[in-house]
Structure formats: C-alpha cells, structure tokens
C-alpha cells in the first residue's frame, strides 16, 4: 500500500512539473527569427532568453518576423518594452519601463518608423504629455469693457 502511494506521489510531481513548452528562438544576422539550432525561419509562439536564463522577449512570429503583441524584459525580470509588431515592424504605441518597473517613455511607431511629437520640445513621458496628444483647450473669451 505504501508503494502505491509513493508511486502516485512521484507521478503527481512529474505531471505538475510538465508545462507547455516555450520555444527558444534566436534572431539571425538577417533580422529573422529561427528556432534554436535550425536553419529554416520560424513561425509560431517564440521566446528569447537572456544569457542568465531569464526571459528576454516573447511574442508571436510569422515567417521569421515578429507579429502582434510583443514584450521585452530586462535581465532582472522587469518588463522593459511592450508594444505591437505588424509584418515584422514596430507599429502603434510602445511603452518603455526602467529596471525598477517604472514607465519612462511612450512612443508611437508607424510601419517601423518612430513618430516625433508635433512640438519638437515636447516629450512623451508619463509626467508630461506632449502638445500633440493633449486635449485642446478652448481659448478664453475676451471681455470688452462696457461703454455706457
């Protein structure tokens, strides 16, 4: 009876440790992603790891190009960037975080090109919204002095 319990405990531990596998991919010199150790471009979910073994990047890959939502992490495990790819190019809003997890920047890309704010002195940080994305304020109406 004890042996059956021991065997069941071992089987339970083995099953609990089985997780859906993350596919390790590497970016080639051509900018495309490949499954580690293979020469054909990769399609599917992909994860890139830092040398210390922590997750560096994760997202979907189509024909070697990142596509859809994508995240990148600092080596300490904190989120570094999050945004979207479209046909292998950054597209839409991308948010950057420092190693402590605080948001430091939000930028917009269109077809892989970083967009600059309409006001070149403006920045897109969480503390200061640029003039291009700030809501327009109604100008104050001038009051003319009453003449009696």
Backbone as CSV, one residue per row, in Angstrom:
resi,resn,N_x,N_y,N_z,CA_x,CA_y,CA_z,C_x,C_y,C_z
1,UNK,0.822,-1.196,0.000,0.000,0.000,0.000,0.864,1.257,0.000
2,UNK,1.958,1.244,0.788,2.846,2.409,0.845,3.497,2.641,-0.515
3,UNK,3.832,1.565,-1.199,4.474,1.706,-2.513,3.532,2.364,-3.510
4,UNK,2.273,2.045,-3.431,1.306,2.651,-4.341,1.223,4.153,-4.087
5,UNK,1.215,4.552,-2.833,1.185,5.973,-2.502,2.446,6.683,-2.975
6,UNK,3.595,6.022,-2.825,4.859,6.612,-3.274,4.847,6.781,-4.788
7,UNK,4.410,5.764,-5.518,4.356,5.831,-6.969,3.373,6.927,-7.409
8,UNK,2.213,7.015,-6.777,1.246,8.056,-7.119,1.812,9.446,-6.831
9,UNK,2.544,9.591,-5.748,3.155,10.890,-5.423,4.184,11.277,-6.479
10,UNK,4.992,10.320,-6.909,6.005,10.601,-7.935,5.330,10.985,-9.245
11,UNK,4.303,10.251,-9.632,3.579,10.555,-10.873,2.956,11.952,-10.783
12,UNK,2.384,12.287,-9.636,1.773,13.611,-9.461,2.821,14.713,-9.594
13,UNK,3.993,14.524,-9.007,5.058,15.526,-9.103,5.494,15.702,-10.552
14,UNK,5.655,14.612,-11.271,6.063,14.682,-12.672,5.029,15.444,-13.489
15,UNK,3.741,15.137,-13.315,2.694,15.826,-14.080,2.588,17.300,-13.713
16,UNK,2.796,17.638,-12.453,2.718,19.040,-12.042,3.859,19.863,-12.623
17,UNK,4.974,19.212,-12.908,6.116,19.941,-13.451,6.068,20.064,-14.961
18,UNK,5.187,19.334,-15.603,5.052,19.454,-17.050,4.303,20.740,-17.366
19,UNK,4.906,21.580,-18.163,4.303,22.846,-18.565,4.352,22.927,-20.079
20,UNK,3.472,23.738,-20.681,3.574,23.909,-22.126,4.957,24.458,-22.464
21,UNK,5.629,23.844,-23.405,6.982,24.260,-23.731,7.050,25.606,-24.423
22,UNK,7.996,26.403,-24.018,8.276,27.671,-24.686,9.334,27.386,-25.734
23,UNK,9.130,27.878,-26.919,10.080,27.630,-27.996,11.175,28.680,-27.930
24,UNK,12.411,28.235,-27.753,13.545,29.145,-27.749,13.919,29.512,-29.174
25,UNK,13.955,30.810,-29.447,14.304,31.270,-30.783,15.457,32.252,-30.680
26,UNK,16.155,32.411,-31.785,17.260,33.368,-31.865,17.085,34.191,-33.123
27,UNK,17.481,35.454,-33.039,17.410,36.342,-34.201,18.692,36.178,-35.008
28,UNK,18.531,35.923,-36.294,19.686,35.754,-37.168,20.252,37.084,-37.630
29,UNK,21.386,37.028,-38.318,22.016,38.235,-38.864,21.116,38.949,-39.873
30,UNK,20.179,38.212,-40.459,19.253,38.801,-41.429,18.044,39.460,-40.768
31,UNK,17.993,39.426,-39.409,16.890,40.045,-38.672,15.689,39.137,-38.473
32,UNK,15.723,37.938,-39.041,14.613,36.998,-38.907,14.861,36.064,-37.724
33,UNK,13.779,35.500,-37.185,13.881,34.580,-36.048,13.919,33.137,-36.531
34,UNK,14.776,32.349,-35.864,14.951,30.933,-36.155,14.838,30.156,-34.857
35,UNK,14.267,28.966,-34.923,14.254,28.092,-33.756,15.699,27.713,-33.476
36,UNK,16.072,27.709,-32.213,17.457,27.424,-31.827,17.946,26.134,-32.495
37,UNK,19.065,26.236,-33.207,19.680,25.083,-33.840,19.133,24.732,-35.217
38,UNK,18.209,25.518,-35.744,17.641,25.213,-37.061,17.949,26.322,-38.053
39,UNK,17.818,26.002,-39.351,18.142,26.980,-40.394,16.913,27.534,-41.109
40,UNK,15.738,26.934,-40.894,14.508,27.438,-41.510,13.920,28.531,-40.627
41,UNK,13.358,29.592,-41.259,12.730,30.645,-40.470,11.584,30.043,-39.669
42,UNK,11.317,30.642,-38.519,10.365,30.076,-37.574,9.007,30.770,-37.665
43,UNK,7.936,30.008,-37.461,6.576,30.523,-37.331,5.958,29.875,-36.105
44,UNK,5.359,30.712,-35.238,4.712,30.204,-34.033,5.053,31.080,-32.843
45,UNK,4.647,30.642,-31.650,4.994,31.422,-30.458,6.485,31.300,-30.189
46,UNK,7.111,32.381,-29.785,8.549,32.329,-29.563,8.977,33.086,-28.326
47,UNK,10.038,32.592,-27.720,10.620,33.220,-26.542,12.118,33.296,-26.741
48,UNK,12.689,34.464,-26.421,14.134,34.661,-26.466,14.587,34.824,-25.019
49,UNK,15.736,34.227,-24.666,16.214,34.263,-23.291,17.505,35.066,-23.168
50,UNK,17.672,35.727,-22.011,18.937,36.384,-21.679,19.974,35.301,-21.370
51,UNK,21.273,35.631,-21.417,22.300,34.643,-21.071,22.131,34.071,-19.658
52,UNK,21.502,34.848,-18.739,21.315,34.335,-17.376,20.101,33.412,-17.258
53,UNK,19.400,33.173,-18.381,18.281,32.240,-18.389,16.921,32.883,-18.212
54,UNK,16.862,34.164,-17.871,15.559,34.822,-17.738,15.027,35.197,-19.114
55,UNK,13.710,35.356,-19.180,13.052,35.673,-20.442,13.478,37.063,-20.907
56,UNK,13.843,37.202,-22.193,14.246,38.488,-22.764,13.141,39.058,-23.647
57,UNK,12.501,38.221,-24.444,11.447,38.664,-25.362,10.442,37.533,-25.529
58,UNK,9.190,37.923,-25.808,8.181,36.899,-26.066,7.082,37.480,-26.942
59,UNK,6.667,36.691,-27.916,5.586,37.108,-28.801,5.375,36.084,-29.899
60,UNK,4.536,36.425,-30.840,4.267,35.565,-31.990,5.238,35.894,-33.120
61,UNK,5.573,34.861,-33.879,6.485,35.021,-35.002,5.838,34.382,-36.226
62,UNK,5.847,35.114,-37.333,5.292,34.604,-38.579,6.347,34.717,-39.666
63,UNK,6.743,33.589,-40.208,7.774,33.528,-41.246,9.030,34.282,-40.827
64,UNK,9.415,34.104,-39.563,10.640,34.697,-39.044,10.499,36.126,-38.556
65,UNK,9.318,36.734,-38.734,9.121,38.137,-38.354,8.194,38.232,-37.137
66,UNK,8.532,39.109,-36.179,7.626,39.288,-35.047,6.309,39.902,-35.522
67,UNK,5.211,39.471,-34.916,3.901,39.982,-35.294,2.990,40.006,-34.073
68,UNK,2.134,41.016,-33.990,1.193,41.114,-32.879,1.844,41.627,-31.608
69,UNK,1.189,41.385,-30.461,1.726,41.871,-29.187,3.091,41.266,-28.887
70,UNK,3.982,42.086,-28.337,5.349,41.660,-28.073,5.824,42.298,-26.781
71,UNK,6.563,41.551,-25.995,7.120,42.081,-24.749,8.600,41.767,-24.671
72,UNK,9.335,42.698,-24.041,10.765,42.512,-23.796,11.023,42.790,-22.319
73,UNK,11.934,42.018,-21.716,12.238,42.168,-20.300,13.700,42.502,-20.076
74,UNK,13.956,43.242,-18.981,15.329,43.456,-18.514,15.857,42.118,-17.992
75,UNK,17.172,41.997,-17.850,17.774,40.763,-17.349,17.328,40.453,-15.917
76,UNK,16.872,41.487,-15.169,16.419,41.249,-13.796,14.963,40.773,-13.737
77,UNK,14.320,40.602,-14.901,12.956,40.093,-14.957,11.881,41.166,-15.058
78,UNK,12.243,42.442,-14.890,11.265,43.521,-15.002,10.954,43.794,-16.477
79,UNK,9.709,44.131,-16.751,9.296,44.469,-18.109,10.092,45.669,-18.610
80,UNK,10.593,45.592,-19.855,11.392,46.665,-20.444,10.598,47.425,-21.512
81,UNK,10.024,46.712,-22.460,9.224,47.303,-23.533,7.997,46.441,-23.754
82,UNK,6.901,47.078,-24.167,5.755,46.323,-24.667,5.107,47.125,-25.788
83,UNK,4.682,46.400,-26.823,4.079,47.046,-27.974,3.651,46.007,-28.987
84,UNK,3.417,46.446,-30.210,2.949,45.555,-31.269,3.850,45.624,-32.488
85,UNK,3.909,44.496,-33.176,4.590,44.419,-34.470,3.549,44.152,-35.539
86,UNK,3.789,44.693,-36.707,2.951,44.424,-37.874,3.906,44.110,-39.021
87,UNK,3.828,42.886,-39.535,4.699,42.433,-40.625,6.180,42.663,-40.312
88,UNK,6.566,42.393,-39.070,7.970,42.490,-38.678,8.447,43.879,-38.287
89,UNK,7.547,44.872,-38.305,7.938,46.244,-37.971,7.127,46.736,-36.775
90,UNK,7.791,47.526,-35.927,7.076,48.102,-34.787,5.943,48.971,-35.309
91,UNK,4.770,48.854,-34.665,3.611,49.593,-35.130,2.706,49.908,-33.941
92,UNK,2.318,51.171,-33.820,1.452,51.582,-32.721,2.265,52.083,-31.533
93,UNK,1.620,52.099,-30.372,2.266,52.607,-29.167,3.183,51.567,-28.545
94,UNK,4.367,52.005,-28.158,5.334,51.185,-27.440,5.645,51.898,-26.130
95,UNK,5.630,51.151,-25.037,5.879,51.717,-23.721,7.169,51.114,-23.175
96,UNK,8.050,51.991,-22.658,9.329,51.557,-22.091,9.291,51.728,-20.572
97,UNK,9.903,50.760,-19.861,9.976,50.783,-18.404,11.437,50.680,-17.978
98,UNK,11.770,51.282,-16.830,13.130,51.149,-16.315,13.261,49.818,-15.565
99,UNK,14.445,49.545,-15.023,14.687,48.256,-14.367,13.909,48.087,-13.071
100,UNK,13.345,49.164,-12.552,12.510,49.075,-11.351,11.033,48.896,-11.708
101,UNK,10.695,48.945,-13.011,9.326,48.752,-13.447,8.539,50.033,-13.648
102,UNK,9.190,51.190,-13.519,8.505,52.470,-13.690,8.485,52.849,-15.175
103,UNK,7.321,53.314,-15.645,7.207,53.741,-17.049,8.060,54.981,-17.262
104,UNK,8.904,54.932,-18.303,9.781,56.073,-18.589,9.480,56.741,-19.920
105,UNK,8.827,56.028,-20.839,8.585,56.613,-22.150,7.464,55.873,-22.857
106,UNK,6.740,56.628,-23.670,5.738,56.034,-24.546,5.934,56.673,-25.905
107,UNK,6.187,55.841,-26.913,6.425,56.340,-28.258,5.487,55.631,-29.229
108,UNK,5.277,56.261,-30.365,4.410,55.691,-31.388,5.230,55.397,-32.637
109,UNK,5.001,54.220,-33.207,5.640,53.822,-34.460,4.569,53.616,-35.510
110,UNK,4.883,53.990,-36.726,4.026,53.679,-37.874,4.907,52.993,-38.904
111,UNK,4.575,51.734,-39.188,5.321,50.944,-40.172,6.825,50.942,-39.877
112,UNK,7.178,50.823,-38.580,8.580,50.730,-38.175,9.300,52.047,-38.001
113,UNK,8.612,53.165,-38.237,9.246,54.482,-38.125,8.740,55.169,-36.860
114,UNK,9.673,55.569,-36.007,9.319,56.263,-34.770,8.783,57.648,-35.116
115,UNK,7.608,57.951,-34.575,6.972,59.229,-34.836,7.471,60.264,-33.830
116,UNK,7.694,61.468,-34.298,8.135,62.530,-33.400,6.932,63.384,-33.039
117,UNK,6.925,63.922,-31.818,5.806,64.780,-31.433,5.716,66.006,-32.339
118,UNK,4.518,66.564,-32.485,4.331,67.750,-33.318,5.167,68.911,-32.797
119,UNK,5.310,69.023,-31.477,6.123,70.067,-30.848,7.478,69.437,-30.537
120,UNK,8.573,69.838,-31.231,9.870,69.191,-31.028,10.418,69.355,-29.616
121,UNK,9.914,70.297,-28.831,10.380,70.455,-27.455,9.584,69.593,-26.497
122,UNK,8.497,68.988,-26.979,7.653,68.161,-26.120,8.239,66.762,-25.998
123,UNK,7.912,66.101,-24.927,8.318,64.718,-24.740,7.091,63.885,-24.468
124,UNK,7.223,62.597,-24.633,6.112,61.696,-24.372,6.439,60.863,-23.147
125,UNK,6.543,61.495,-22.007,6.764,60.765,-20.765,5.481,60.776,-19.963
126,UNK,5.358,59.884,-18.987,4.123,59.856,-18.201,3.894,61.156,-17.421
127,UNK,4.970,61.869,-17.080,4.837,63.083,-16.283,4.439,64.293,-17.114
128,UNK,4.719,64.269,-18.415,4.457,65.427,-19.265,3.895,64.940,-20.592
129,UNK,2.675,65.279,-20.889,2.034,64.879,-22.142,2.408,65.898,-23.201
130,UNK,2.740,65.420,-24.396,3.118,66.366,-25.447,1.900,67.131,-25.952
131,UNK,2.169,68.230,-26.621,1.091,69.101,-27.081,0.252,68.440,-28.167
132,UNK,0.826,67.487,-28.893,0.077,66.842,-29.971,-1.010,65.928,-29.417
133,UNK,-0.783,65.340,-28.227,-1.774,64.422,-27.691,-2.585,65.043,-26.561
134,UNK,-2.255,66.267,-26.166,-3.004,66.925,-25.109,-4.320,67.436,-25.665
135,UNK,-5.386,67.372,-24.844,-6.657,67.882,-25.339,-6.577,69.385,-25.551
136,UNK,-7.219,69.836,-26.616,-7.196,71.267,-26.922,-8.050,72.012,-25.912
137,UNK,-7.534,73.134,-25.455,-8.287,73.951,-24.515,-8.961,75.071,-25.290
138,UNK,-10.171,75.397,-24.869,-10.895,76.480,-25.521,-10.256,77.801,-25.133
139,UNK,-10.009,78.682,-26.101,-9.411,79.969,-25.756,-10.390,80.779,-24.922
140,UNK,-9.832,81.534,-23.990,-10.685,82.367,-23.146,-11.286,83.475,-23.989
141,UNK,-12.556,83.718,-23.753,-13.236,84.784,-24.492,-12.791,86.131,-23.943
142,UNK,-12.453,87.024,-24.855,-12.047,88.362,-24.430,-13.282,89.136,-24.024
143,UNK,-13.183,89.806,-22.901,-14.293,90.623,-22.441,-13.994,92.072,-22.792
144,UNK,-14.870,92.626,-23.540,-14.723,94.051,-23.909,-15.308,94.874,-22.784
145,UNK,-14.681,95.984,-22.458,-15.241,96.837,-21.411,-16.575,97.412,-21.855
146,UNK,-17.486,97.482,-20.906,-18.812,98.043,-21.206,-18.735,99.558,-21.315
147,UNK,-19.319,100.081,-22.342,-19.354,101.535,-22.526,-20.799,101.960,-22.313
148,UNK,-20.997,102.854,-21.337,-22.359,103.308,-21.064,-22.529,104.732,-21.416
